Amino acid sequence: MSKVSSDQLGTEPIGKLLIKQAVPASIGILVMSLNVLVDSIFVGNWIGSIAIAAINVVLPVSFFIAALGMAIGVGGSSIISRALGSGDKQKALKTFGNQIALTLLLTIGMVALGLYFVDDLIPAFGGKGSIFPLAKVYYTIVLYGVPFLALCMMGNTVIRAEGKPKFAMIAMIIPSVGNLLMDYIFIYVFDWGMHGAAWATTAGYLFCFAYILYFFLSKNSELKIGLSHFWLNLPILSEMGSLGFVTLARQAVTSITYLLMNNILFNLGGEAMVAVYAIIGRMLMFAFFPVFGVTQGFLPIAGFNYGALKYDRVKESIYTAIKYAALVATLVFVGLMVFPDFITGLFLSNKENLPPEEIMTNAFVMDHAPNAMRMVFAATPIIALQLIGAAYFQAVGKAIPALLLTLTRQGFFFIPLILLLPHFMGELGVWLSFPIADVLATVVTGYYLRKEIKTKLTVA
């Protein structure tokens, strides 16, 4: 694997550079998304559809804690990209050391709280009825591995900020492959059920952490830190926090969304309706992998060139990223509109002698999920502008616009819609909230991005 210098972020043609950055990121996200997808298929076929609902209940809690690492990673990596672009290597090293220290302190504390309040959190997120015992088993085991996941998410953004997308891709592939392999061994071979699913997920986190640790200790990384870099620095923490808070706020709103959706849908149709949303949630994670890949590839390019005052390259990276992301989003849209029945069927067991409750749940899911999937993804072709626009403000260190635009879809539009529409339209109102929120958020983001380009990126 050839060594890539961060300086290339400011010299290579934008189109070629974006592909070089986005393709590895897309592959890594694809593998991670396939992991979530196939993991859910394994769980649905080998344990049952209620087990998928149980995992869906646990995800927002564990992902929020892990998102602390992602938030610290994205906030710090924005600083690192701009520091490397301006030639300030010491600031980049100090930032990286502070990222590690802060991730450990926060995630370990959150895990302790999460374990202490386990019996309150699971029902609050919709883990009621027959979902609760399975969710508690999965939650308790997975939470022990979440600090390692947080370190992996933090480290991965730093690897990409160094201009090493291939290494970042491998770091994303390892936990996914490891999880699926352990799924087969622990669930299918050892027949450990939900315990096996949880231990397989935790093992994947540990595999990823081992690889990222190897990367930063090897000669592949430019960031060689010492003990002095771990001492917390208030100005760096402040800047890191203001930028990283965007990512953390996004995940917090996502967790609130899961909480509301699981409870609203449980009241509308019980465990089976939560299982419908669990399948759609997996597709939301999987289907947008190429769009998220373009977004991840765009971040270091925009940040580096903004730090180097190369505003023409920043503008070009915005337009190119939107164009690429819109193309792949449209392809995703076509696939989801044509094959929703086939996709739903992948998650449901067709084994003989299923319990009557499982047969009834599967029939309900098969009847409701395909139409719901079409409605949820109806506005997919336009999400590129929304995601790239919000990512731009984060990449260049403008925390407040990044925060507001990131929260626009779910916080300002989606949550009010799902609280309002189901009262008048029932289940239909829940699913229609998705495309309505997408359209409104895209209009708002487009307005502010256009204004930013005209007023702030006009000087070369």
C-alpha positions as CSV (number, residue, x, y, z in Angstrom):
1,M,0.0,0.0,0.0
2,S,1.6,3.3,-1.2
3,K,2.1,6.0,1.3
4,V,-0.1,9.1,0.9
5,S,0.9,12.5,2.1
6,S,-1.6,14.9,3.5
7,D,-0.1,17.6,1.2
8,Q,-1.9,15.9,-1.8
9,L,-5.2,17.2,-0.4
10,G,-4.2,20.6,-1.5
11,T,-2.6,19.8,-4.9
12,E,-4.4,16.9,-6.7
13,P,-7.3,17.6,-9.0
14,I,-10.5,17.7,-7.0
15,G,-12.4,15.1,-9.0
16,K,-9.6,12.6,-8.8
17,L,-8.9,13.4,-5.1
18,L,-12.6,13.1,-4.1
19,I,-12.8,9.6,-5.8
20,K,-9.5,8.6,-4.0
21,Q,-10.9,9.7,-0.7
22,A,-14.6,8.7,-1.2
23,V,-14.2,5.2,-2.7
24,P,-12.3,3.8,0.3
25,A,-14.6,5.5,2.7
26,S,-17.6,4.2,0.7
27,I,-16.2,0.7,0.8
28,G,-15.5,0.9,4.5
29,I,-19.0,2.2,5.2
30,L,-20.5,-0.4,2.8
31,V,-18.8,-3.2,4.7
32,M,-20.0,-1.7,8.0
33,S,-23.5,-1.3,6.7
34,L,-23.5,-4.8,5.3
35,N,-22.4,-6.0,8.7
36,V,-25.5,-4.3,10.2
37,L,-27.7,-5.7,7.4
38,V,-26.3,-9.3,7.4
39,D,-26.1,-9.3,11.2
40,S,-29.8,-8.5,11.3
41,I,-30.6,-11.1,8.7
42,F,-28.7,-13.7,10.7
43,V,-30.5,-12.7,13.9
44,G,-33.9,-12.7,12.2
45,N,-33.4,-16.1,10.7
46,W,-31.6,-17.8,13.6
47,I,-33.2,-16.2,16.6
48,G,-36.4,-14.4,15.4
49,S,-37.8,-11.2,14.2
50,I,-38.4,-10.0,17.8
51,A,-34.7,-10.2,18.3
52,I,-34.2,-7.7,15.5
53,A,-36.6,-5.4,17.4
54,A,-34.5,-5.9,20.6
55,I,-31.3,-4.9,18.9
56,N,-33.1,-1.8,17.4
57,V,-34.0,-0.8,21.0
58,V,-30.4,-1.1,22.2
59,L,-28.7,0.7,19.3
60,P,-29.5,4.3,20.2
61,V,-28.0,3.9,23.7
62,S,-24.8,2.2,22.7
63,F,-24.4,4.3,19.5
64,F,-24.8,7.5,21.5
65,I,-22.0,6.6,23.8
66,A,-19.9,5.5,20.8
67,A,-20.8,8.8,19.1
68,L,-18.9,10.6,21.8
69,G,-15.8,9.1,20.2
70,M,-17.1,10.1,16.7
71,A,-17.8,13.6,17.9
72,I,-14.4,14.0,19.4
73,G,-12.9,12.5,16.3
74,V,-14.7,14.7,13.8
75,G,-14.2,17.9,15.9
76,G,-10.5,17.1,16.4
77,S,-9.9,16.0,12.9
78,S,-11.3,19.3,11.5
79,I,-8.6,20.9,13.6
80,I,-5.9,18.4,12.5
81,S,-6.8,18.9,8.8
82,R,-6.6,22.7,9.0
83,A,-3.4,22.5,11.2
84,L,-1.7,20.2,8.6
85,G,-2.9,22.5,5.8
86,S,-1.3,25.5,7.5
87,G,1.9,23.6,8.5
88,D,1.2,23.6,12.3
89,K,2.3,20.0,13.1
90,Q,2.5,20.6,16.9
91,K,-1.1,21.6,17.1
92,A,-2.1,18.5,15.2
93,L,-0.2,16.3,17.6
94,K,-1.6,18.0,20.7
95,T,-5.1,17.7,19.3
96,F,-4.7,14.0,18.7
97,G,-3.5,13.4,22.2
98,N,-6.4,15.3,23.7
99,Q,-8.8,13.3,21.5
100,I,-7.6,10.0,23.0
101,A,-7.7,11.2,26.6
102,L,-11.1,12.8,26.3
103,T,-12.6,9.8,24.5
104,L,-11.5,7.5,27.3
105,L,-12.7,9.7,30.1
106,L,-16.2,10.3,28.7
107,T,-17.1,6.9,27.3
108,I,-16.0,4.9,30.4
109,G,-18.2,7.2,32.5
110,M,-21.1,6.9,30.2
111,V,-20.9,3.1,30.1
112,A,-21.0,3.0,33.9
113,L,-24.1,5.1,33.9
114,G,-25.6,3.1,31.1
115,L,-25.1,-0.2,33.0
116,Y,-26.5,1.3,36.3
117,F,-29.7,2.5,34.7
118,V,-30.2,-0.5,32.3
119,D,-33.7,-1.5,33.6
120,D,-34.9,2.1,33.1
121,L,-33.3,2.8,29.7
122,I,-34.5,-0.3,27.8
123,P,-38.2,0.2,28.4
124,A,-37.8,4.0,27.7
125,F,-36.5,3.2,24.3
126,G,-39.4,0.9,23.4
127,G,-38.0,-2.4,24.9
128,K,-41.3,-3.5,26.3
129,G,-43.2,-6.8,26.4
130,S,-41.3,-9.8,24.9
131,I,-38.6,-7.4,23.6
132,F,-37.3,-6.6,27.0
133,P,-35.4,-9.8,28.1
134,L,-33.6,-10.1,24.7
135,A,-32.7,-6.4,24.7
136,K,-31.3,-6.5,28.2
137,V,-29.0,-9.5,27.3
138,Y,-27.7,-7.7,24.2
139,Y,-27.4,-4.3,25.8
140,T,-25.4,-5.5,28.8
141,I,-22.8,-7.4,26.8
142,V,-22.4,-4.9,24.0
143,L,-21.9,-1.9,26.3
144,Y,-18.7,-3.3,27.7
145,G,-17.2,-3.0,24.2
146,V,-18.5,0.4,23.4
147,P,-15.4,2.3,24.7
148,F,-13.3,0.4,22.2
149,L,-15.9,1.3,19.5
150,A,-15.6,4.9,20.5
151,L,-11.8,4.9,20.2
152,C,-12.2,3.2,16.8
153,M,-14.6,5.9,15.5
154,M,-12.4,8.6,16.8
155,G,-9.2,7.1,15.4
156,N,-10.8,6.4,12.0
157,T,-11.6,10.1,11.4
158,V,-8.0,11.0,12.3
159,I,-6.6,8.5,9.9
160,R,-8.7,10.1,7.2
161,A,-7.6,13.6,8.2
162,E,-4.0,12.5,7.6
163,G,-5.0,11.7,4.0
164,K,-4.8,7.9,4.5
165,P,-8.3,6.7,3.3
166,K,-7.2,3.2,2.5
167,F,-6.1,2.5,6.1
168,A,-9.4,4.1,7.3
169,M,-11.3,1.7,4.9
170,I,-9.5,-1.3,6.4
171,A,-10.3,-0.2,9.9
172,M,-14.0,-0.1,9.0
173,I,-13.9,-3.5,7.3
174,I,-12.2,-5.4,10.1
175,P,-15.0,-5.2,12.7
176,S,-17.6,-6.0,10.2
177,V,-15.9,-9.1,8.9
178,G,-15.0,-10.1,12.5
179,N,-18.6,-9.6,13.7
180,L,-20.1,-11.7,10.9
181,L,-17.6,-14.5,11.4
182,M,-18.3,-14.5,15.1
183,D,-22.0,-14.4,14.4
184,Y,-21.8,-17.7,12.5
185,I,-19.7,-19.3,15.2
186,F,-21.5,-18.0,18.3
187,I,-25.1,-18.1,17.0
188,Y,-25.2,-20.8,14.4
189,V,-22.5,-23.2,15.6
190,F,-22.6,-22.7,19.4
191,D,-26.3,-21.8,19.5
192,W,-25.7,-19.0,22.1
193,G,-28.7,-17.1,20.8
194,M,-28.8,-13.4,21.8
195,H,-25.7,-13.9,24.0
196,G,-23.9,-15.0,20.8
197,A,-25.1,-12.0,18.8
198,A,-23.8,-9.6,21.5
199,W,-20.4,-11.2,22.0
200,A,-19.9,-11.3,18.2
201,T,-20.6,-7.5,18.0
202,T,-18.2,-6.9,20.9
203,A,-15.5,-9.0,19.4
204,G,-15.7,-6.9,16.2
205,Y,-15.1,-3.8,18.2
206,L,-11.9,-5.3,19.7
207,F,-10.6,-6.4,16.3
208,C,-11.0,-2.9,15.0
209,F,-9.3,-1.3,18.0
210,A,-6.3,-3.6,17.6
211,Y,-5.8,-2.6,14.0
212,I,-6.1,1.2,14.7
213,L,-3.7,0.9,17.5
214,Y,-1.3,-0.8,15.2
215,F,-1.7,2.0,12.6
216,F,-0.8,4.8,15.0
217,L,2.2,2.9,16.5
218,S,3.6,2.0,13.0
219,K,5.4,4.2,10.5
220,N,2.2,4.7,8.5
221,S,1.0,7.5,10.7
222,E,2.5,11.0,10.7
223,L,1.1,11.7,14.2
224,K,3.7,10.4,16.7
225,I,2.5,11.6,20.1
226,G,4.2,11.5,23.5
227,L,2.8,11.7,27.0
228,S,2.8,15.5,27.0
229,H,0.2,15.5,24.2
230,F,-2.3,13.8,26.5
231,W,-2.6,16.7,28.9
232,L,-5.9,18.4,28.3
233,N,-5.6,21.8,26.6
234,L,-8.5,24.1,27.2
235,P,-8.4,26.1,23.9
236,I,-8.1,22.8,21.9
237,L,-10.9,21.2,23.9
238,S,-13.1,24.2,23.4
239,E,-12.6,24.2,19.6
240,M,-12.9,20.4,19.5
241,G,-16.0,20.5,21.6
242,S,-17.8,23.2,19.5
243,L,-17.2,21.3,16.3
244,G,-17.7,17.8,17.7
245,F,-20.9,18.9,19.4
246,V,-22.4,18.9,15.9
247,T,-21.9,15.1,15.6
248,L,-22.9,14.4,19.2
249,A,-26.0,16.5,18.8
250,R,-26.9,14.6,15.6
251,Q,-26.6,11.3,17.4
252,A,-28.5,12.6,20.5
253,V,-31.3,13.6,18.2
254,T,-31.1,10.2,16.5
255,S,-31.4,8.5,19.8
256,I,-34.4,10.6,20.7
257,T,-35.9,9.7,17.4
258,Y,-35.5,6.0,18.1
259,L,-37.0,6.5,21.5
260,L,-40.1,8.2,20.0
261,M,-40.4,5.9,17.0
262,N,-40.2,2.7,19.0
263,N,-42.8,3.9,21.5
264,I,-45.2,5.4,19.0
265,L,-45.0,2.3,16.8
266,F,-45.3,0.0,19.8
267,N,-48.6,1.8,20.7
268,L,-49.8,1.5,17.1
269,G,-49.0,-2.2,16.5
270,G,-47.0,-3.8,19.3
271,E,-43.7,-5.7,18.9
272,A,-44.4,-6.5,15.3
273,M,-44.6,-2.8,14.4
274,V,-41.3,-2.2,16.1
275,A,-39.8,-5.0,14.0
276,V,-41.0,-3.2,10.9
277,Y,-39.1,-0.1,11.9
278,A,-36.1,-2.2,12.9
279,I,-35.8,-3.5,9.3
280,I,-36.3,0.0,7.8
281,G,-33.7,1.3,10.2
282,R,-31.2,-1.2,9.0
283,M,-31.9,-0.1,5.4
284,L,-31.4,3.5,6.4
285,M,-27.9,2.6,7.7
286,F,-27.1,0.5,4.6
287,A,-28.7,2.2,1.7
288,F,-26.9,5.6,2.1
289,F,-23.4,4.1,2.4
290,P,-22.2,5.6,-0.9
291,V,-23.6,9.0,0.0
292,F,-21.9,8.9,3.4
293,G,-18.7,7.8,1.7
294,V,-18.7,10.8,-0.5
295,T,-19.4,13.0,2.5
296,Q,-16.5,11.4,4.5
297,G,-14.2,11.9,1.5
298,F,-15.3,15.5,1.1
299,L,-14.5,16.5,4.8
300,P,-10.7,16.4,4.8
301,I,-10.5,17.9,1.3
302,A,-12.6,20.9,2.3
303,G,-10.9,21.3,5.6
304,F,-7.4,21.1,4.3
305,N,-8.0,23.6,1.4
306,Y,-9.9,26.0,3.6
307,G,-7.0,26.0,6.0
308,A,-4.6,26.6,3.1
309,L,-6.8,29.5,1.9
310,K,-7.5,27.7,-1.4
311,Y,-11.1,28.8,-1.7
312,D,-11.5,27.9,-5.3
313,R,-10.7,24.3,-4.5
314,V,-13.1,24.4,-1.6
315,K,-15.9,25.5,-3.9
316,E,-15.0,22.9,-6.5
317,S,-15.0,20.2,-3.9
318,I,-18.5,21.2,-2.8
319,Y,-20.0,21.1,-6.3
320,T,-18.2,17.8,-7.2
321,A,-19.2,16.1,-3.9
322,I,-22.9,17.1,-4.4
323,K,-22.8,15.8,-8.0
324,Y,-21.3,12.5,-7.1
325,A,-23.5,12.0,-4.0
326,A,-26.7,12.9,-5.9
327,L,-25.9,10.3,-8.6
328,V,-25.4,7.4,-6.1
329,A,-28.4,8.5,-4.1
330,T,-30.6,8.2,-7.2
331,L,-29.3,4.7,-7.8
332,V,-30.2,3.8,-4.2
333,F,-33.6,5.2,-4.7
334,V,-34.4,3.1,-7.7
335,G,-33.3,-0.1,-6.0
336,L,-35.5,0.6,-2.9
337,M,-38.5,1.5,-5.0
338,V,-38.3,-1.7,-7.1
339,F,-37.3,-4.4,-4.6
340,P,-38.9,-3.6,-1.1
341,D,-40.7,-7.0,-0.9
342,F,-37.5,-8.9,-1.6
343,I,-35.5,-6.8,0.9
344,T,-38.1,-7.4,3.6
345,G,-38.2,-11.1,3.1
346,L,-34.4,-11.4,3.7
347,F,-34.9,-10.5,7.4
348,L,-37.6,-13.1,8.1
349,S,-37.1,-16.8,8.8
350,N,-38.7,-19.4,6.5
351,K,-37.8,-22.3,8.7
352,E,-40.4,-25.0,9.2
353,N,-42.2,-25.4,12.6
354,L,-41.9,-21.8,13.6
355,P,-43.9,-20.8,16.7
356,P,-47.4,-19.4,15.9
357,E,-46.4,-16.0,17.4
358,E,-43.4,-15.8,15.0
359,I,-45.5,-16.7,12.0
360,M,-48.0,-14.0,12.9
361,T,-45.2,-11.4,13.4
362,N,-43.6,-12.3,10.1
363,A,-46.9,-12.0,8.2
364,F,-47.5,-8.6,9.8
365,V,-44.0,-7.4,8.9
366,M,-44.3,-8.6,5.3
367,D,-47.6,-6.8,5.0
368,H,-46.4,-3.5,6.3
369,A,-42.7,-3.0,5.7
370,P,-42.5,-2.8,1.8
371,N,-44.9,0.2,1.5
372,A,-43.4,1.8,4.6
373,M,-39.9,1.5,2.9
374,R,-41.1,3.2,-0.2
375,M,-42.5,6.1,1.7
376,V,-39.4,6.5,4.0
377,F,-37.0,6.7,1.0
378,A,-39.2,8.7,-1.3
379,A,-37.0,11.8,-1.1
380,T,-33.6,10.0,-1.3
381,P,-32.4,11.7,-4.6
382,I,-32.2,15.1,-2.9
383,I,-30.4,14.2,0.3
384,A,-26.9,14.8,-1.2
385,L,-27.3,18.6,-0.9
386,Q,-28.5,18.3,2.6
387,L,-25.6,16.1,3.8
388,I,-22.8,17.9,1.9
389,G,-24.0,21.3,2.8
390,A,-24.0,20.5,6.5
391,A,-20.6,18.7,6.2
392,Y,-19.0,21.8,4.6
393,F,-19.6,24.0,7.7
394,Q,-18.3,21.3,9.9
395,A,-15.2,20.8,7.8
396,V,-14.2,24.5,7.8
397,G,-14.7,24.9,11.5
398,K,-18.0,26.9,11.6
399,A,-19.7,25.1,14.4
400,I,-22.9,27.0,14.9
401,P,-24.1,26.8,11.2
402,A,-23.0,23.1,11.1
403,L,-24.9,22.4,14.3
404,L,-28.1,24.1,13.1
405,L,-28.1,22.5,9.7
406,T,-27.3,19.1,11.1
407,L,-30.2,19.3,13.4
408,T,-32.6,20.7,10.8
409,R,-33.9,17.5,9.4
410,Q,-34.4,15.4,12.6
411,G,-34.6,18.0,15.3
412,F,-36.5,20.9,13.7
413,F,-38.7,19.0,11.2
414,F,-38.8,15.2,11.7
415,I,-39.5,15.0,15.5
416,P,-42.3,17.5,15.4
417,L,-43.8,15.7,12.4
418,I,-43.8,12.2,14.1
419,L,-45.4,13.7,17.2
420,L,-48.1,15.4,15.1
421,L,-49.0,13.4,12.0
422,P,-49.7,10.0,13.6
423,H,-52.5,11.6,15.7
424,F,-54.3,12.3,12.4
425,M,-53.0,9.7,10.0
426,G,-51.9,6.8,12.2
427,E,-49.1,4.6,10.8
428,L,-49.2,6.4,7.5
429,G,-48.3,9.7,9.3
430,V,-45.2,8.1,10.8
431,W,-43.7,7.0,7.4
432,L,-44.7,10.2,5.6
433,S,-42.7,12.2,8.2
434,F,-39.5,11.0,6.6
435,P,-39.7,12.4,3.1
436,I,-41.4,15.7,4.3
437,A,-38.5,16.3,6.7
438,D,-36.0,15.5,4.0
439,V,-37.5,18.0,1.5
440,L,-37.8,20.8,4.1
441,A,-34.2,20.3,5.4
442,T,-32.8,20.2,1.9
443,V,-34.4,23.6,1.0
444,V,-33.0,25.2,4.2
445,T,-29.5,23.7,3.7
446,G,-29.4,24.7,0.1
447,Y,-30.2,28.3,0.9
448,Y,-27.5,28.7,3.5
449,L,-24.9,26.9,1.4
450,R,-25.5,29.1,-1.6
451,K,-25.3,32.2,0.6
452,E,-22.0,30.9,2.1
453,I,-20.4,30.3,-1.3
454,K,-21.4,33.7,-2.6
455,T,-20.2,35.7,0.4
456,K,-17.3,33.7,2.0
457,L,-15.6,31.7,-0.8
458,T,-15.3,34.5,-3.4
459,V,-11.6,35.4,-2.7
460,A,-9.0,33.1,-4.1
